[in-house]
Structures are given as C-alpha cells and as structure tokens.
C-alpha cells in the first residue's frame, strides 16, 4: 500500500576504492586494459548492467543517478561538513574526522578497536584509523601538481575543480549526496551487501547525519554473499560469471532468477551449475504446468475460497522478510491443490506479479499441437523454444528446433503461430 520511489546510483567515477583510500584507480586500470577512456569504460559496464537487469526481468528504478553528473552536489556536501567542523586537510585530500561523530559504530555495533584492526591498512596523515577521504587531490609521483604549469604531470582522466584544488570525490560521498538529493535528508530503506556494513554504510551514516543533524536511514537491508562452488568469486580463479555468460551457456536467465529465489537474501548462496540446471528443470516444469491450466476467470465458490487461502499464505511469506523460498513452495502447493484449473491460474498469475517469471506469456503462447500424442519431453523443449523466440534469442531457439527434429518431431512457424507434429517415418 505504499508509494515507492526507487533510486539507484551508477558509480561511474574512478575512486581509490580501498579501505585505506589508497592504491590504483580501477577505472583507470580498466581503461588501459580495454584501450578505452574511463568514460567509455563506465558506459560499457553500465550498459552491461542494464542488459543483465533486463534479462533477469528486474524492474528498473525510478531514478538511475550517475556520480559523474552529481559532482557539484558532492562538493557542496563536503563544504557543509567543513563548515560544521567535521573535516581536516592533509597533503592528499580532505578527510572526515570520525572522532567528532560519537555514534560512528552504531550500524556495525562493533567496538572501534575491532573496526580498526585490519580494516584500514595505512593511517598516513589521518588523525584516526577510521577517518575517510571526502575529496582526494590529483597526484603524480606522490606529489600534487598544478597541471596548468606542469605539462609533464600524469593527470587522471576524471578530475574536477573544487574549493580545495583539482581532484576527485572519495568513495562514500556520492551515495549520501545523490540519495539525499533524490529522497531527502532522511528516507526509509537503503540496501546493499553485508560487506558494506562496517565501512561504506557506516561512513555514509556519519557524513550524512553530521551534515544534516537528522537520522539518515530508517531501515538497512543487507544481503549476504554469492559464492561459486564454495569459493569467493574472482577472475583469478576463473569462477566469475556474468548474466551474459550464463545465457551463452544455453541457460534461460529466468532460471537464474528462479535459482536466486531458492535462497533467502540474508543467507550465503552457493552457485553451482548443477543447481542452475535443477532450477532450469523446475522452471520448465512450472511453465508446463501453467500452460495446461485454463485461462483465469472470475472464479467463485469453494475454488475461489481455497485459492484465496493460498494467496494469503503467499503474501505472508513475502511479508516475512521476503521469504522467497517459502513463496516458491506455496506456488507448488497451489498447483497440486484440488481446485479448478482457472481458479489456480488466477492466483498463480497474482503470485507472478512478484515472482516475475513471465508465466502469463507461457499460457498466451500461440502453439498448436497437430498430434495429441506428443511426448512430454518434446513439449518441454517446444515450450522452451517459444520462450527463446519471445526473447529474440533465435540462435538458441534454432538449436532447440534442430534437437526436436532429431527426436522425430517437426515445428512449423507460419502466420505468427507454431505447429508441432510428428515426422512421417
């Protein structure tokens, strides 16, 4: 019953995203690797991200904000913190003084000593190990340059003028500046990974509340890690997969969506291709069951009352901290229940408004069966092919068509419809 304004940030600014505010800018590193500018690199991966969201049928946010388009707001926020006495200057940047924010560790609930140990490796000129950069100065060979006077300086591709000199924003400031611009100084929900609790989100709270004097976020929703074959994802282990990689291997991206639903977001999820295969099988079966249901009608009587009980159970699962594994179990309970086909379809499509598995597309498929003796395994492949065609993944659809033909059945596409029949011997 709430109106939702969903905001997401695109971090297209190169940062020194280490916990010590040191090291190599990964955007600059990526630009060299791909032979592109940092701006082209940012756009390349933003497009990849948007494409992945589309493949997984995730709704786009109402506002997608780029850090490079909000440098002014980031500088203004640092200026407010400076005016209020929360900052100090070193030779390499403007830093937030965490000792002046008494509730610094209220999100992590960790003693400051524990946050310090191993969290930030280099203290340098910082007054406290937990202090963090708000604005970094442009450098070359360890010293600041006036680029107008010294052409030999190796300058960054991303840098901006500021009241403190040419430089670039620290890692954390963009999130506070953009979220407060879009949602106000206080808003309801902030999401992110559990690895951001001790540092990134803790720093967001500190700088935001120090600037505004008001609570920053009401509810923090943190998701656990995704690991691959019980190992942390890393390119060195060659176990780092994009959604596009999964699609190229022949899997339906909605099977990946289904797989994610099988683990609660607060629990660590272990990705395996065996599990993805099982999720694909379950999704195919769900589509097959859906395609056999009658079209939903305004059902009445016992069937309606029975399905309404399932709808309430489903809602309760979602309301229970988004318990998606339980919600999926209720889907299968509904399909096994002894109620009319159309009543079950009516409830199932309500569930799918949240699940986003596009089950209504399966039922509306214009598929004709010329021979009623088509085996179930053939029909599964035919329905998979229909889904691939809807997503314009024609290469994979053609592969399935050839597979079906080798199994003795033929699909003919004409006038926007598909017909399947057994080949004559």
N, C-alpha and C positions, 0 to 999 in steps of 0.2 A: 503493500500500500504506500510505499514511499516513492517520491520522485528521485531518480538517481542522476547525478551529474558525474560522469566518469572521466577522469583526466589521467593521461599517461604522458610521461616525458621521454623524449628521444635524446640520449646523451651523445650528441654529435660534436662535442668539444673534446679535444685531446687533453687528458688530465695525467698527472703523475699519480695513478690510482694505486699506489702502495700505501700501506698503513703508516709509513714514515714520511709521506709526501715527497718521496724521492724516486729516482730511477728513470727509466726510459718511457717516454710517452708512447703508448701502444698505438695511437692513431698515426703518429709519425713513422713508427716501425712498420705498420701495415701499409702505409703509402709507399714506402721504399720497396717492400716485398712485391706489391702488385703493380708498381710503376704508375701509380695514380696520385693525384693530390689528396690531401686529407679530407677535403670537402667531397671529392668523388668517392673516397672510401666510405665516408659517413652515409652518403646517398645509396651506395651499393648495398650496405648491410641494412639500412632502413627499408629498402625495397624487398630484400630477402625476408626480413622480419614480417612485413605486411603480407607478403605472399604466404608465409607459414601460417599466419593468423587466418587467412582466407581458407587455406587447405584444411585447417582444423575446425573450421566453422565457428570461430570465436568472433563475437561482435566487436567491432572497432569502438574505441572510446569516443565520447562526445567531443573531446578536445585532445589532440595529439600535439604536444608542445616541444619545440626544438630548443635546446640550450643555446645554440648559436644565435637564435632570434630573441634571446632574453638576457643578453649581456648587460644592458642598461639596468634592468631590474636587479641583477646580481650585484652590480656595483653599488646601486642605491641601498641595498640591504646591508652591505659591508659598511657603508657610510653611517647608517643608523647605529650599527654595533660600535663603530668607532666613536660616535658622539656620546654613546652611553657608557663608554669606558671599558668595553669588553675586549678590546684588541690591543695588540702591540706590534711593532715593526721590527723585523730582522733584516739581514742583508739579502735574504732570498724571498721575502714576502710579508704579508700581513697575516697575523695569526690570532685565533680566538683563545683567550685566557680562560681555561676551564676552571681554574681555582676561584673565579668570580661568579661561577654558576653552581650554587650549593647542591642542587639536585641532579648533578651531571649523570649519575649512575642509576637513576630511578627506573629506566626501562630495563636495563640488564639485571638490576638488583645484585650486581656483583660488587664486592669491595673494590675500591680504586686500585689497591695493590695487585689484585688479580687481573684487572683490565690492563694494567701497565706491563706486567710480566709477559714478554714475548709479543706483545701486541704492536708496539711501535719500536722498531729496532734502533733508530737513530734519533737522539734528542737534539744534537747540534746546539743552536742558539735558543731553542724553545725553553720557556720557563718551567713547564711541566710536561712529563712524557705524554699526557693525554691531549695536549694542545694540538690544534689542527689548522691547516692553511685555509684562509678565506680567499686570498689573492696571491698568486705567485708571480715573481718578476721574471722577465725573459733573460736568459743566460747563455753564455757561450764560454766554454773552458773555465767554468767556475766563477766568472765574474760578470757583473752587469755591464751592458753596452748601451751607448747612445747610437742607435742604428743610423741616425741621420748623419753622424760624424764618422762612423767607422764602417766602411763597406765590407771589411774583411770578416765581420761578425757573421756567425752561422745562425740565422734567425729562424724561429719557429714559423710554420705556415699559419698557425692560428694564434694570434695575439691581438690585443686591443689596448687603446689608450685608456688610462684611468687616472684618478687623482693622485695615485701613488707611483705612476710611471707605466710604461708598456709592460703588459703581462697577460695573464690568463686566469680564469677563476679556479679556485680549489675544487676538489671532488664533490663536496657536500652542498655547497651554497646554491647550486642550480635548483635542487629539489625544493628547498624552502622558498626560494624566490618565485618559482613558477607555480607551485601549489597554492601559495598564499595569494598570488595574483588571480588565479582561476577560481579558488574556493573560499578565499578569505583567510584571515589570520588563524582562525580555528575551524576545523572541519571534522567530519565523522570517522572516516575509515582510511587507513594507509596500509598498503600491502607490501610484501617483499619477502626475501629469503631469510632464514634464521641466521645466516652468516652476517647479516647487516645489523643485528641487534646491538652488539657490543660497541660498534664503532660508527658505521654510517648513520643508522637511525638515531643513535644516541647523540651524535653530533648535530643532526637535523633538529632534534628537540632543543638542544642547548642554544643554537644560534637563533632559532625561530622564537622561542619563548623569551630569550634575552632581549630580542628586538621589540617584540610586541607587548610583553608583560602579561600575556594570556596563554592558557593551555593551547597546545598546538594541535594534537590529535586525540580524539576520544577512544578509538579502538585501533590497536595494531594487530594485523592479521598476518602471521608469518608462516610460510610453507617450508617444509623440510627439503632435504637434498634429493636429487635424482642421481643415482649411481648406475653404472653399466657393468653387468656381470660382477657385482660386488666390488667394483673398482671405481674410484673417482674419475669422472670424465676428463680426459686430457688428450691433446693431439699427439703427445709423445707416445702414449700407449695405443694410439690409433683406435680409440674407442669413443671418438667424438662424432656424433651423427646429427645432421640437420634434418628437418622435416623433409626437405627435398631428397636427401639421401634415402630416407625410408620409402618415399614414393618411387624412386628409381629402382629400388629392390623389389618393386611389384606389390607393395602393401597399400591398402586404402588408408589415407590419412585419418579417416574417421575410426579406423581400427585402433590407431594410436590414441585418439580421443577416448575411445571405449576403454583402452588399457589404463589410461590415467585415472578413470573413474573407479577402478578396482582397488585403488589405494587411497586412504584418507590423506588430505593435503598436509596434515601435521605429522604424518609418518614418513620415514625414509622410503623411497620407492626404488626397487632394483629392476632396471630394464634388462630384459633378455629377449633375443629374437624368438625363443621358444614361447615366451609369454605373449609376444606380439602375434605370433602365429595362432595361439589359442584365442586371443582377443578377436582376430580376423574371423576365425571359425564361429565364435559366439555372435559376432555382428552379422555374419552371413545367415546364421540360423534365425536371428531376430528379424532380419529382413524377410526371410522365407515365411516365418510365422505371420508377419504383418501383411504380406502380400496375399495370404489366404483368408484374411479377415474381410467381412463385408464392410462396405462403406459406412462410416459412423452416421447414426441417425439420432434424433431426439428421443432416446430410449426412456421408457417409463417402467414402473413396477419393480419387481424383485431384482431384475438385472441392473437397473439403474441404481437401486439402493446398495446392492452388493459392490458395484464398481465404485460408488462414492466412498465406500469404506476403504478401498484401495487408494483412492485419490487422497484421502486424509492421511493414510499411512505414509504415502509418498511425501506429502507436504511435511509431515512430522520428521521424516528422515532428512529432508533438506534443511529444515529449521534446526535440526540437531547438529549445529556447527558444520553444515554442508556434508552430511554423511552420504557421500555418493555410492560407496559400496553397498550400503543398505538400500539406497534408492534403486540401484540396478537389480538387487534381489527381489524387490517388490514388483518390478516390471515382469520378471519371470513368473512370480506368483500369480499375477493378474492373468497372464496368458494361459496358465494351467487351470484357472478357475472355471467352474461350470456355469458360465453366464453366456448370454447371446453374443455372437461374433461382433455385431455392430456396437453393442454397449462397451465391449472390451476395446474396440478400435477408438471409440470416443474418448475413453480415459487414457489410452496409450498415447494418443496424439497430444493430449494435455501434458503428459509426462515429457514428451519430446520437445515441448516448448522450452524446457530447461535442459534436457539431455543434448539437444542439438544434433541428433543422429540422422536427420532428414528422412524419417520413416514415412512421412506423408508422400514423399517423392517415389518411394518404392511402390506404394499402393496405387498411385496415379499413373504408373508406368503403362505405356501402350504396348503391351506384349500379348501377342496372340499365340496360343498353343494349337497347332494343327493336329497333333496326335495326342490323345489323352494318356497314352502310355509312356509319356516322357519320364524317365527316372529322376528321382530327387536330386542326385548328384549333378545331373545335367542342368536341371532347373536352377540349382545354386549358381552354377557357372554363368548361366544365361542372365540371371538377375545381377550378378557381379558386373557382367559386361554392360548391362543397361546403366548401372551406376557410373561406370567409367565413361560411357558416352555422354552422360549428362554433365560430367565434369570436363568434357572435351579432352579426355586423355585417350585419344583414339589409337595411339600406338599399342598401349596395353590392352585396349578393347579388341583390337585385331588379333593380338596374341591369344586371347581367350577364345575368340571365334575359331581360330585355327585348331586350338586344342579340342574344342567341342566337335569340330568336323572330324578330327582323327578318332573321336569316340563314337562316330557314326551318326551324328546329328548335324543338321544344317540350319543356319539362321539367315533369313532373307529380310533386308530392310527396304521398305518402299512406302511412299506416301506418309512419312513420319511415323510409321509403325514397324514393329519387328515381328516376324513369324518364325517359329521353330518347328521343325519336323524331322522325322527320322529319314535318313538317306535310304534310297532303294538299293537293295543288295544286287 
